[in-house]
Amino acid sequence: MVFAVSDTSLFTSYLMVFVVSGTSMFTSYLMVFVVSGTSMFTAYGVFTINGSSSIRFPNVYFNMGNDYNVTSGEFVCRVPGAYWFSVRLNKINRRANEVRCNMMVNGRARIRFYTPNEDADHSSASATACFHLSIGDRVNIGQCGGDEHVFSGLETCFSGMLVTHDLTRVIIFGFFLL
């Protein structure tokens, strides 16, 4: 006997397939549960910088899957696969020193980006990267240094999205009764 259930909403998309087999209730049964989903977000503004372990982007345009945590400033992977991330920080004025930050994965710096220390009214730092993530992996912007003169509005943003999920995870539960 095979059952298939599909639930699609604005925030998540799942496909669930249940397979139950057996010849009688006293022999053997097998259940297969297949799950896939989607994830993407864009957050803007900035809160807490200058040496912080993680800066936060407190305003969210879109958070499909609710994987971006506004409180911690971290993206927490719920669906394993290949992800694309982008960040942009804008420095306010020419008197500010350069601003340096890292795109972090599980507490390790993976990509470093910075604004040039130049005599301009505004300059920006940006980075784009792809990472393979597993369930529970965390991505954030942190280990920032330099001046605190960063725009906290629409000029500063952090985005990420699932490009492709891993082969669908299959969880098999077997019950064998003799």
Secondary structure, DSSP 8 states (H G I E B T S, - for coil): -EEEEEEE-SS-EEEEEEEEE-SSTTSEEEEEEEE----EEEEES-B--SS-S-BB--EEEEEETS-EETTTTEEE-SS-EEEEEEEEEEE--TTS--EEEEEEETTEEEEEEE----S-S-EEEEEEEEEEE-TT-EEEEEEEEE-S-B--STT-EEEEEEEEE-S-EEEEEEEE--
